[in-house]
Amino acid sequence: MELNKINKIVIAGAGVMGASIAQIFAENNYTVVLYDIAEQFLQKGRDLIRINQEILIKEGAVTKEQSEKLIGLISYSLDKECFKDADYVIEAIVEKMEVKHEFWNIVSSIVSEDAILTSNTSGLSLTEIAKAVKIPERFSGMHWVNPPHLVPLVEVIKGEKTSHKAAEVVFKLAEKLGKKPVIVKDAPGFVLNRFQFAVLREAMHIVESGIASMEDVDKVFKYGLGMRYACLGPFEIADLGGLDTFYNIASYLFKDISGAKEVHHLLADLMPEKAYGVKSCKGFYDYPNGRDKEVIEKRDADFIKIAKCLYK
């Protein structure tokens, strides 16, 4: 499949990620089909898209007319036959290997043999998922970052059988969409989540050790590290700070940073309570009386402002 021949995009999974990804392609004038297994999930996708578009209009990122045109390019389906004439497929279903295997075993036999196939998995092995894919050379990871319609990064992951050509098409398509893609090896967590969970592990260690409160840890990121990392990567920051200084600090600090191999109890203890964060209105923080919607709207508004400053 050549990049300029990609016209119809089919996205499996109408949840937060799938609905958001659909908007990116529609914004760039692709025909998009959002597929799921039940009408209630498709309705959730419609609602998410409507909410996202309302925020974008409110923040001046798109006009009402542009939003209406975008929404008109997205259709919805419960029928796997929608994959039959897909040029490009993105799977954004539940993060369970057996479910992905079942999906790809069916869908990779329905699509045309030159269609490009991708998974939005956050960290499952692409090589393992590919075992259920017919012609696995055309299959790669395309890991978007939540919320995809606002965050520029896309990780393109090459499994053991992913062809250079297929990865190149995925990479160039991401660039065409205005994203900032990177190509990474198929390793657990890829790159972004390896950083994200190393940070979370240390954050929980700091709180448990009494070094700082949960609220103050978040402030350190929002008002210090966040500003740095919005503009610079870790190697650039080290060069600017002086590698001799970083070496001296590393020589004593690495010994004191958490190296725990098990899930920290601050996170594990929340699971029996079904405290899953904003989605359940309770996590590390509580989100009562509509605060869940407020924090999502504020996040999106802030991301739009950052994107306008750095990426437009």
Disulfide bonds with the S-S distance in Angstrom:
none
